[in-house]
Amino acid sequence: MRLLSTSLLLALAFAPAPDAEAQLAAPNADGITYGHVHLNVADIEVHKKLWVEYFDGVVVEKGPLTTIRLPNFLIALTEREPTGPMQGSVLDHFGFKVRNTAEFVARWRAAGMEVGPEFIGAEGMPNAYVMAPDGVWVELQEDPSLHVPVAGYHIHFITPDYEELLAWYTQVFSLGVRPRGRIGTTTDVPGMNMSFGDAEEATAATRGRALDHIGFEVDDLEAFCRKLAAMGIEFDVEYREVESVELKIAFLTDPSGTYIELTEGYDKY
């Protein structure tokens, strides 16, 4: 759904600035934490207002880069018409915990935006899907004990080779496997659960779609890139420093076609 209702645009334009607690999670023993998702969007101003109003985000801009800071991760935005929605790609959706799913969905629906299935999720709590503009598919899971109104929770890969893909992530990022409710094929990186599910047919690579790539923040990125190279990992973009956005970066692609950015510096945003 690309267009927002007039009432929503007005509400977003005059929304008060949030005072959300928003930061990346502390890194694990290997210096790795979850970093961001990067979206291609037709109208960057609509998305900036949306993620602030509904998800208590904080806009952070450095050089040409626009990001939304949220508890546990960031959303980076590029103003570019996506080649397709998230659904149908290997990265099917990403998810948040919210204090009250029904209240969130009611606000979303009242603004004229699309609401998907509402159901009891894998962890026994009220869940729902909502569709943001440009085909950005978001899952909500209720957690009344949440210390902030909204917090990043999981990303969900859908591919016929989901078990092999899970094994790849656990090996490359030195992670362990653990169930998330009824879902047995998941792993955790600080700040985010990564869940893996089956698909009957091959799903598309992420690059160019509504969710273009995901990101991990690494304490010593240059050393980590040397470690991955020694493992035989090939990079799409080799390690480099980008002064205009105050980041060190590298890019690679997982075996399913998920484009991955490794960063050092997003913890300062």
Backbone bond lengths (Angstrom), bond angles and torsions (degrees), N, CA, C in turn:
res aa  C-N    CA-C-N  psi(-1)  N-CA   C-N-CA  omega(-1)  CA-C   N-CA-C  phi
1 M - - - 1.451 - - 1.520 108.07 -
2 R 1.336 118.61 120.37 1.430 120.69 -170.30 1.516 113.26 -96.88
3 L 1.329 117.62 -34.19 1.451 120.50 -173.21 1.505 110.61 -101.54
4 L 1.348 116.25 140.30 1.448 121.62 175.57 1.517 108.43 -100.30
5 S 1.336 115.56 153.82 1.450 120.42 179.38 1.522 110.09 -67.25
6 T 1.346 116.60 155.87 1.458 121.27 177.41 1.514 111.33 -58.37
7 S 1.329 117.04 -40.40 1.465 120.30 -179.20 1.528 110.67 -62.92
8 L 1.349 117.23 -38.46 1.456 119.47 178.97 1.520 110.84 -66.57
9 L 1.348 117.35 -44.17 1.456 119.81 -179.40 1.521 111.50 -60.85
10 L 1.324 116.89 -39.69 1.463 120.11 177.23 1.511 111.41 -65.77
11 A 1.346 115.90 -42.30 1.463 119.55 179.78 1.521 110.91 -63.02
12 L 1.315 116.12 -40.10 1.458 119.58 -179.93 1.519 111.64 -69.69
13 A 1.309 116.74 -38.52 1.453 120.20 -176.96 1.515 112.41 -62.96
14 F 1.342 117.57 -33.11 1.454 121.01 -175.91 1.521 112.10 -108.85
15 A 1.326 116.77 16.69 1.458 120.20 179.51 1.514 110.50 -70.71
16 P 1.357 119.30 140.13 1.452 121.13 176.54 1.517 111.25 -68.11
17 A 1.322 116.66 151.32 1.464 120.44 177.72 1.513 109.64 -67.48
18 P 1.341 119.33 134.83 1.451 121.98 -178.01 1.515 111.56 -76.54
19 D 1.317 116.44 157.45 1.458 120.85 174.18 1.522 108.63 -116.60
20 A 1.336 114.97 41.59 1.463 121.47 -174.70 1.522 111.50 -66.31
21 E 1.322 115.67 147.29 1.459 121.36 167.94 1.523 106.07 -79.33
22 A 1.312 116.87 113.17 1.459 119.90 -172.72 1.517 109.73 -139.85
23 Q 1.320 116.17 115.82 1.453 120.65 -179.03 1.515 108.95 -165.84
24 L 1.341 116.06 161.70 1.452 119.93 175.10 1.525 109.58 -72.63
25 A 1.325 115.25 153.96 1.460 120.06 176.27 1.522 109.96 -70.72
26 A 1.329 116.04 157.54 1.465 120.52 176.57 1.526 109.05 -63.48
27 P 1.328 118.30 139.96 1.469 120.53 -177.83 1.528 112.08 -68.85
28 N 1.338 115.65 159.71 1.464 120.21 176.44 1.531 110.18 -81.03
29 A 1.321 115.90 -173.08 1.467 120.32 -176.22 1.522 112.66 -61.98
30 D 1.339 117.14 -22.58 1.460 121.34 178.35 1.519 112.47 -90.95
31 G 1.349 116.42 5.49 1.459 120.24 178.35 1.510 114.33 77.05
32 I 1.340 117.95 23.15 1.465 122.28 -176.61 1.524 110.06 -114.31
33 T 1.318 116.21 137.04 1.458 122.27 171.26 1.523 107.75 -140.76
34 Y 1.342 117.06 166.05 1.461 118.37 177.47 1.522 108.80 -74.22
35 G 1.328 117.01 141.58 1.453 121.12 -175.47 1.515 115.70 -107.73
36 H 1.354 116.96 -63.28 1.461 117.12 -171.72 1.526 111.91 -164.54
37 V 1.333 114.41 168.09 1.461 122.52 161.34 1.524 106.57 -116.86
38 H 1.317 115.88 145.50 1.464 119.99 -177.65 1.527 108.59 -118.31
39 L 1.331 115.17 120.64 1.465 121.73 -174.69 1.519 111.39 -106.40
40 N 1.331 115.78 141.42 1.458 122.75 165.78 1.523 107.76 -94.14
41 V 1.329 117.46 124.08 1.469 120.77 -174.55 1.520 110.33 -134.38
42 A 1.330 116.22 145.75 1.460 120.91 -178.41 1.526 112.18 -72.55
43 D 1.329 117.35 -32.56 1.468 121.88 -178.12 1.526 108.24 -135.42
44 I 1.314 116.83 104.13 1.461 120.73 -174.82 1.525 111.98 -66.75
45 E 1.346 117.51 -31.66 1.460 119.94 -179.23 1.529 111.08 -67.39
46 V 1.316 117.38 -39.16 1.462 120.78 176.68 1.527 110.37 -59.95
47 H 1.313 117.31 -44.80 1.461 120.17 -178.78 1.523 111.90 -69.51
48 K 1.325 118.31 -39.55 1.454 119.71 177.21 1.529 110.58 -56.46
49 K 1.314 116.75 -46.76 1.466 120.43 -178.79 1.522 111.90 -68.92
50 L 1.324 116.11 -37.75 1.460 120.83 -178.88 1.524 112.15 -62.79
51 W 1.354 116.83 -48.71 1.459 120.00 -176.05 1.526 111.35 -71.23
52 V 1.309 117.65 -24.36 1.465 120.78 174.78 1.520 110.51 -75.68
53 E 1.338 117.04 -49.77 1.464 120.97 -174.02 1.519 113.24 -67.95
54 Y 1.320 117.36 -43.25 1.470 120.14 -172.66 1.522 113.63 -97.41
55 F 1.336 117.28 -24.61 1.460 119.27 -174.65 1.532 112.71 -119.22
56 D 1.335 116.13 9.84 1.466 122.11 177.10 1.528 112.53 58.00
57 G 1.323 116.86 34.00 1.445 120.55 178.31 1.520 112.85 -77.72
58 V 1.316 116.00 166.80 1.463 123.85 177.17 1.524 107.72 -125.59
59 V 1.323 117.10 124.69 1.463 121.26 -179.17 1.526 109.72 -75.10
60 V 1.341 116.04 129.38 1.466 122.48 175.54 1.526 106.95 -127.76
61 E 1.335 116.66 123.67 1.457 120.87 -179.91 1.524 109.56 -121.34
62 K 1.323 115.87 129.77 1.460 121.97 176.21 1.515 108.08 -134.29
63 G 1.336 116.30 120.16 1.455 119.11 -176.85 1.520 109.86 54.81
64 P 1.338 117.38 -131.44 1.463 119.48 -179.03 1.524 113.95 -83.99
65 L 1.337 118.49 0.67 1.463 121.44 -172.54 1.528 111.38 -97.84
66 T 1.327 115.99 129.90 1.461 122.86 174.83 1.516 108.90 -111.52
67 T 1.320 117.11 126.12 1.460 121.91 178.14 1.522 109.80 -131.04
68 I 1.335 114.71 158.62 1.462 122.72 172.66 1.518 106.39 -115.74
69 R 1.314 117.13 119.29 1.467 121.33 -179.63 1.521 109.03 -88.56
70 L 1.334 115.86 127.04 1.462 123.94 -178.45 1.519 108.80 -132.10
71 P 1.328 118.65 160.08 1.465 118.81 173.35 1.529 110.80 -58.12
72 N 1.326 116.91 123.11 1.466 126.52 175.18 1.521 115.51 90.14
73 F 1.335 119.18 -17.60 1.465 118.48 179.54 1.524 110.23 -169.27
74 L 1.328 115.27 176.04 1.455 121.88 175.03 1.524 109.72 -118.63
75 I 1.322 114.94 155.28 1.460 121.88 168.54 1.525 106.61 -111.64
76 A 1.327 116.82 119.95 1.462 121.79 175.44 1.525 108.53 -98.29
77 L 1.334 116.04 143.99 1.464 121.11 -173.92 1.521 110.91 -124.09
78 T 1.332 116.01 132.46 1.455 122.63 169.52 1.515 108.13 -119.93
79 E 1.334 117.27 129.41 1.466 120.18 179.62 1.524 108.29 -81.09
80 R 1.322 114.18 96.21 1.459 122.37 -177.76 1.523 107.73 -156.85
81 E 1.316 117.54 131.61 1.461 121.02 178.11 1.528 109.21 -60.56
82 P 1.338 118.45 120.46 1.462 118.93 -179.33 1.520 111.67 -69.68
83 T 1.330 115.80 151.97 1.457 120.57 179.24 1.526 112.24 -78.58
84 G 1.323 117.88 -12.16 1.453 122.22 179.09 1.518 109.76 -178.71
85 P 1.333 117.61 167.37 1.462 121.20 178.99 1.523 111.28 -74.54
86 M 1.321 115.80 174.83 1.457 119.67 175.96 1.520 110.78 -64.52
87 Q 1.330 117.07 -47.41 1.454 120.08 179.80 1.525 109.75 -60.98
88 G 1.314 115.27 135.52 1.456 120.96 -174.45 1.508 112.16 99.77
89 S 1.327 116.54 -15.58 1.459 120.42 173.00 1.524 108.37 -99.79
90 V 1.315 116.44 169.35 1.461 120.09 -177.67 1.530 111.50 -66.25
91 L 1.336 118.13 -28.54 1.464 121.01 176.28 1.524 106.31 -95.89
92 D 1.328 116.37 90.60 1.467 122.62 -170.29 1.521 113.06 -69.49
93 H 1.324 117.41 -42.07 1.463 121.12 -178.31 1.516 110.13 -163.30
94 F 1.326 115.59 165.88 1.453 119.86 167.52 1.517 108.45 -126.97
95 G 1.342 116.32 159.35 1.449 119.13 -167.42 1.515 114.18 -132.64
96 F 1.332 114.40 155.68 1.452 123.52 178.48 1.522 109.86 -125.36
97 K 1.315 116.38 152.71 1.448 121.82 162.52 1.525 108.14 -91.82
98 V 1.338 115.58 140.26 1.457 121.83 176.71 1.522 108.27 -132.63
99 R 1.310 117.17 156.67 1.463 119.43 -178.41 1.518 111.93 -70.22
100 N 1.326 116.98 -35.56 1.461 120.32 -177.41 1.526 108.59 -144.55
101 T 1.323 116.54 106.76 1.466 120.98 -176.84 1.518 112.04 -63.34
102 A 1.334 117.56 -44.56 1.464 121.09 -176.85 1.526 111.46 -61.66
103 E 1.325 117.36 -41.14 1.460 120.41 179.83 1.530 110.86 -66.42
104 F 1.321 116.45 -42.35 1.464 120.05 178.30 1.521 110.33 -60.98
105 V 1.322 116.49 -47.85 1.469 121.08 -178.36 1.522 110.92 -62.61
106 A 1.322 117.64 -38.62 1.464 121.00 179.82 1.533 110.71 -62.06
107 R 1.321 117.50 -42.86 1.466 120.99 177.73 1.523 110.41 -64.29
108 W 1.311 116.44 -43.52 1.468 121.83 -178.82 1.530 110.33 -62.06
109 R 1.326 115.67 -46.97 1.465 120.36 -178.70 1.524 111.04 -66.37
110 A 1.342 117.24 -38.68 1.461 120.89 -179.89 1.525 111.73 -63.37
111 A 1.328 116.82 -26.71 1.462 121.11 178.03 1.529 112.38 -81.45
112 G 1.324 116.89 -0.91 1.455 120.89 177.62 1.508 114.60 85.39
113 M 1.344 116.68 17.72 1.460 119.76 -179.58 1.527 110.87 -99.75
114 E 1.320 115.02 160.00 1.457 121.87 -170.83 1.531 111.98 -75.10
115 V 1.330 115.27 133.63 1.459 122.40 173.54 1.518 108.25 -116.22
116 G 1.322 116.56 132.46 1.456 121.88 179.05 1.513 111.16 -94.06
117 P 1.315 117.90 -152.41 1.468 121.17 -177.90 1.531 112.12 -61.74
118 E 1.331 115.00 143.49 1.460 122.79 171.84 1.524 106.46 -115.11
119 F 1.325 118.59 130.97 1.457 120.92 -168.02 1.520 110.48 -162.14
120 I 1.320 116.62 171.02 1.462 121.76 171.07 1.522 107.45 -88.44
121 G 1.307 115.99 123.15 1.451 120.97 -171.28 1.510 114.37 -82.54
122 A 1.326 115.13 -175.21 1.469 122.15 -175.11 1.516 112.78 -63.06
123 E 1.333 116.88 -20.41 1.463 120.50 -179.68 1.521 112.47 -105.67
124 G 1.352 116.38 14.01 1.454 120.85 173.87 1.513 115.30 80.84
125 M 1.326 117.92 15.60 1.459 121.71 -178.63 1.528 110.54 -114.71
126 P 1.355 117.35 158.04 1.472 119.67 176.81 1.526 111.07 -62.64
127 N 1.311 115.37 125.21 1.460 122.62 179.36 1.516 109.80 -122.31
128 A 1.315 116.71 162.34 1.460 122.26 173.78 1.512 108.76 -159.11
129 Y 1.330 115.00 155.91 1.454 121.05 172.16 1.522 108.84 -107.41
130 V 1.336 115.91 141.26 1.457 121.07 172.24 1.524 107.86 -130.64
131 M 1.328 115.59 147.42 1.459 121.58 -179.10 1.514 109.47 -107.31
132 A 1.323 116.66 118.18 1.453 121.79 172.88 1.526 109.18 -85.81
133 P 1.333 117.99 165.30 1.467 119.93 179.19 1.529 111.98 -54.57
134 D 1.327 114.94 151.81 1.469 124.12 176.95 1.523 113.48 75.11
135 G 1.335 117.94 15.34 1.462 120.21 177.06 1.506 113.66 80.57
136 V 1.333 117.34 27.53 1.465 121.88 176.63 1.527 107.92 -85.86
137 W 1.322 116.71 113.37 1.466 124.41 -170.81 1.523 108.72 -101.75
138 V 1.339 116.23 121.07 1.464 122.10 -171.46 1.523 109.68 -125.51
139 E 1.338 116.15 132.65 1.461 121.27 174.41 1.519 109.64 -102.17
140 L 1.332 115.68 139.43 1.457 123.02 176.94 1.518 108.96 -112.54
141 Q 1.324 117.07 138.84 1.464 121.61 174.29 1.524 109.00 -130.11
142 E 1.315 116.35 129.73 1.462 120.36 -176.93 1.528 111.32 -74.36
143 D 1.336 114.13 138.08 1.462 122.23 174.09 1.528 107.08 -148.48
144 P 1.349 117.93 92.85 1.467 120.42 -176.06 1.523 113.60 -61.43
145 S 1.336 118.01 -19.88 1.459 120.91 -178.10 1.525 113.18 -86.91
146 L 1.321 117.26 0.32 1.459 121.37 -176.47 1.531 110.61 -56.47
147 H 1.334 117.13 133.66 1.468 120.68 -176.70 1.518 112.75 -83.74
148 V 1.323 117.59 -8.98 1.463 123.48 172.88 1.527 106.96 -127.84
149 P 1.338 118.89 160.31 1.470 119.07 -177.97 1.525 114.08 -60.53
150 V 1.347 116.92 -37.83 1.464 122.35 -175.71 1.523 108.01 -144.12
151 A 1.331 117.68 140.63 1.460 121.01 176.61 1.521 109.83 -145.35
152 G 1.326 116.81 141.47 1.456 120.61 175.18 1.510 110.85 -59.67
153 Y 1.359 116.97 142.40 1.461 119.01 -174.07 1.519 114.06 -131.94
154 H 1.355 118.50 -51.10 1.460 117.69 -177.44 1.520 112.06 -152.61
155 I 1.339 114.41 159.54 1.454 122.30 168.54 1.525 106.11 -120.33
156 H 1.346 116.47 146.69 1.464 119.03 -171.47 1.525 110.82 -128.18
157 F 1.328 114.88 115.36 1.460 122.62 177.44 1.527 108.91 -89.70
158 I 1.321 117.07 137.90 1.461 122.89 176.19 1.529 108.16 -127.65
159 T 1.335 116.66 115.79 1.464 121.04 -176.91 1.526 109.12 -162.33
160 P 1.329 118.41 149.10 1.472 119.13 176.77 1.530 112.89 -60.14
161 D 1.329 116.83 -25.61 1.468 121.01 -177.67 1.524 111.07 -100.60
162 Y 1.337 116.14 38.35 1.470 119.51 -171.29 1.530 113.10 -63.99
163 E 1.327 118.17 -35.28 1.467 119.08 -179.48 1.529 111.17 -69.36
164 E 1.326 117.04 -40.86 1.456 120.75 176.80 1.528 110.91 -65.56
165 L 1.346 116.09 -36.42 1.461 119.52 179.64 1.526 110.81 -68.05
166 L 1.327 117.61 -41.71 1.457 120.90 174.73 1.528 110.56 -57.19
167 A 1.322 116.62 -44.84 1.467 120.44 -179.96 1.528 111.03 -62.32
168 W 1.323 116.87 -37.08 1.467 120.55 178.76 1.528 110.63 -62.66
169 Y 1.337 116.88 -47.13 1.472 120.16 -179.08 1.527 111.17 -64.74
170 T 1.322 117.32 -41.59 1.461 118.26 -179.22 1.532 111.14 -64.90
171 Q 1.327 116.18 -34.30 1.467 119.20 178.94 1.527 111.62 -73.30
172 V 1.322 116.65 -48.34 1.462 120.54 -174.32 1.523 111.64 -67.29
173 F 1.343 116.55 -38.41 1.461 119.62 -175.44 1.534 112.66 -106.93
174 S 1.331 117.41 10.73 1.471 122.99 176.71 1.524 111.79 54.28
175 L 1.333 116.12 55.52 1.460 122.62 -177.37 1.523 110.41 -113.29
176 G 1.325 116.49 162.72 1.457 121.75 176.66 1.515 111.01 -107.44
177 V 1.322 116.93 158.40 1.466 122.23 178.24 1.522 108.94 -92.41
178 R 1.334 116.63 138.38 1.465 120.12 175.37 1.525 108.91 -151.99
179 P 1.344 118.17 146.89 1.460 120.34 178.50 1.524 111.44 -70.75
180 R 1.331 115.30 150.03 1.466 122.13 169.14 1.520 106.60 -120.34
181 G 1.326 115.63 93.65 1.454 119.32 -173.66 1.516 110.53 62.66
182 R 1.331 117.44 -126.63 1.466 122.23 -179.19 1.528 112.62 -78.46
183 I 1.327 117.77 -8.45 1.457 120.89 -177.64 1.521 108.66 -92.14
184 G 1.324 117.18 113.92 1.457 120.59 -176.47 1.514 113.99 -86.38
185 T 1.339 117.09 -20.00 1.468 120.55 -173.60 1.531 109.85 -100.98
186 T 1.318 115.90 74.55 1.457 120.31 176.18 1.515 109.98 -138.48
187 T 1.326 114.44 161.39 1.457 121.60 174.53 1.517 107.90 -141.12
188 D 1.318 116.42 162.55 1.454 121.44 -179.51 1.518 110.59 -120.48
189 V 1.324 115.79 134.09 1.446 122.87 164.22 1.523 104.01 -116.00
190 P 1.335 120.19 144.52 1.462 118.95 -175.93 1.527 112.51 -47.55
191 G 1.338 115.07 127.94 1.449 121.33 179.34 1.507 115.39 94.29
192 M 1.351 118.84 -14.99 1.458 119.16 -173.88 1.521 111.44 -156.51
193 N 1.336 115.58 134.97 1.450 120.94 167.83 1.529 108.53 -86.90
194 M 1.315 116.48 141.88 1.460 122.54 176.82 1.520 107.20 -116.81
195 S 1.327 116.52 113.19 1.463 122.35 -176.89 1.526 109.76 -107.90
196 F 1.341 115.79 148.53 1.463 121.50 -174.08 1.521 108.95 -131.34
197 G 1.343 116.83 125.55 1.450 121.28 -178.55 1.517 111.96 -130.53
198 D 1.324 115.32 163.96 1.460 122.86 -174.00 1.531 111.30 -82.69
199 A 1.313 115.96 156.23 1.460 123.67 173.00 1.515 108.25 -138.09
200 E 1.324 116.69 142.97 1.460 120.46 -179.70 1.524 111.50 -71.82
201 E 1.329 116.69 -31.81 1.454 121.49 -179.31 1.523 109.43 -125.99
202 A 1.314 115.99 161.28 1.461 121.08 179.11 1.520 110.31 -59.99
203 T 1.321 116.44 140.57 1.454 121.73 176.76 1.527 109.29 -104.35
204 A 1.336 115.80 158.09 1.460 121.28 -171.67 1.526 111.95 -78.56
205 A 1.311 115.54 156.35 1.464 121.24 171.92 1.530 109.11 -64.64
206 T 1.315 116.08 157.41 1.467 119.55 -173.59 1.521 113.54 -82.97
207 R 1.313 118.27 -30.10 1.461 120.86 -168.77 1.530 111.93 -58.73
208 G 1.331 115.69 124.80 1.455 121.99 -178.92 1.512 113.65 97.30
209 R 1.329 117.80 -21.05 1.457 120.54 -177.61 1.531 110.56 -82.55
210 A 1.358 115.73 -178.08 1.463 119.55 -176.02 1.521 111.40 -53.65
211 L 1.341 117.12 -45.17 1.457 120.27 169.93 1.514 106.80 -100.78
212 D 1.322 115.33 105.77 1.458 121.63 -173.70 1.521 111.53 -77.36
213 H 1.343 116.29 -44.68 1.466 119.37 -179.90 1.519 111.02 -160.38
214 I 1.322 114.55 164.64 1.452 122.60 175.51 1.519 108.58 -111.28
215 G 1.341 116.79 166.18 1.453 118.33 -177.05 1.507 114.08 -142.89
216 F 1.324 115.39 146.67 1.453 123.38 174.33 1.528 108.49 -117.97
217 E 1.317 116.60 136.80 1.454 123.00 176.63 1.527 108.20 -94.02
218 V 1.328 116.49 132.47 1.472 122.06 -174.27 1.526 109.13 -129.06
219 D 1.319 116.97 131.99 1.468 121.26 -176.35 1.525 112.92 -61.00
220 D 1.317 118.05 -48.70 1.465 122.07 178.67 1.523 107.07 -121.47
221 L 1.319 114.78 83.64 1.464 119.65 -170.86 1.523 111.63 -65.49
222 E 1.309 118.04 -39.64 1.463 119.41 -177.76 1.527 110.76 -60.47
223 A 1.338 116.83 -43.69 1.468 119.99 178.74 1.520 111.08 -66.96
224 F 1.339 117.11 -37.95 1.468 120.30 179.84 1.528 110.41 -65.20
225 C 1.317 117.01 -39.45 1.465 120.03 178.35 1.527 111.04 -64.11
226 R 1.326 117.01 -37.41 1.466 119.44 175.90 1.530 110.23 -63.58
227 K 1.321 116.63 -39.53 1.468 120.98 178.19 1.527 110.62 -62.35
228 L 1.340 117.44 -45.33 1.469 120.29 179.84 1.523 111.14 -65.08
229 A 1.318 117.01 -40.08 1.467 119.95 178.51 1.523 110.74 -61.09
230 A 1.330 116.44 -37.64 1.467 120.14 178.22 1.515 111.70 -67.32
231 M 1.349 117.20 -24.02 1.462 122.37 176.98 1.530 111.63 -82.58
232 G 1.313 116.89 -5.49 1.458 120.79 -178.95 1.515 114.15 93.96
233 I 1.354 117.77 8.73 1.464 121.28 178.19 1.524 109.20 -73.22
234 E 1.329 116.43 130.79 1.459 121.21 177.10 1.526 109.92 -98.71
235 F 1.308 116.71 140.36 1.461 122.37 -178.06 1.526 111.03 -100.61
236 D 1.327 115.61 139.29 1.468 120.77 170.39 1.523 109.97 -76.36
237 V 1.322 115.84 -37.91 1.463 122.47 175.38 1.523 106.69 -131.43
238 E 1.311 117.14 119.46 1.460 121.31 -179.56 1.529 110.99 -68.34
239 Y 1.326 115.40 161.73 1.462 121.95 178.57 1.525 110.50 -51.63
240 R 1.348 114.54 133.73 1.460 120.13 176.62 1.520 110.10 -157.68
241 E 1.320 116.97 163.02 1.458 122.54 176.92 1.522 108.85 -108.13
242 V 1.356 115.94 133.44 1.462 121.61 -178.53 1.524 107.17 -118.10
243 E 1.329 116.12 98.55 1.454 120.64 -173.21 1.525 112.79 -64.71
244 S 1.342 117.81 -33.01 1.466 120.64 -174.92 1.521 112.84 -63.50
245 V 1.355 117.14 -26.16 1.466 120.25 178.82 1.533 111.52 -116.84
246 E 1.318 116.48 7.33 1.471 122.76 176.74 1.528 111.80 55.88
247 L 1.337 115.05 46.40 1.458 121.06 -179.71 1.528 110.87 -133.22
248 K 1.305 115.62 148.80 1.454 123.28 162.49 1.524 105.76 -102.59
249 I 1.333 117.96 136.53 1.456 120.28 -171.60 1.522 111.69 -140.88
250 A 1.328 115.06 160.97 1.467 124.19 167.05 1.526 106.22 -157.50
251 F 1.337 117.04 152.77 1.463 121.69 179.93 1.527 110.14 -126.39
252 L 1.332 115.10 144.19 1.455 122.14 171.94 1.519 108.28 -147.22
253 T 1.322 116.28 172.50 1.465 121.50 -179.35 1.518 108.72 -125.98
254 D 1.340 117.02 132.23 1.469 119.55 179.56 1.529 110.08 -76.73
255 P 1.321 119.17 170.12 1.473 121.11 -175.69 1.526 114.46 -61.75
256 S 1.331 118.21 -18.32 1.467 121.25 -179.47 1.516 112.93 -91.73
257 G 1.329 117.59 -10.14 1.463 120.84 -177.30 1.515 114.34 102.18
258 T 1.326 118.18 11.44 1.459 120.91 174.55 1.525 108.42 -79.64
259 Y 1.316 116.04 122.23 1.457 121.54 178.27 1.525 108.15 -79.36
260 I 1.330 117.64 133.21 1.460 123.25 -173.12 1.519 109.21 -125.68
261 E 1.330 115.75 130.74 1.455 120.99 171.56 1.523 109.15 -107.12
262 L 1.305 116.42 131.50 1.459 122.54 171.40 1.520 107.21 -102.27
263 T 1.321 117.29 133.23 1.453 120.56 -176.34 1.523 110.73 -131.55
264 E 1.315 114.49 158.49 1.460 122.85 165.40 1.520 106.17 -135.84
265 G 1.327 116.33 116.48 1.454 119.80 -179.31 1.515 114.55 131.91
266 Y 1.339 118.10 -17.51 1.463 119.69 178.71 1.528 111.53 -66.03
267 D 1.329 118.23 -22.50 1.462 119.53 177.82 1.524 112.22 -69.09
268 K 1.336 117.58 -8.96 1.462 121.76 176.50 1.524 111.39 -94.77
269 Y 1.321 118.51 -5.92 1.475 120.98 -177.39 1.528 110.12 -76.11
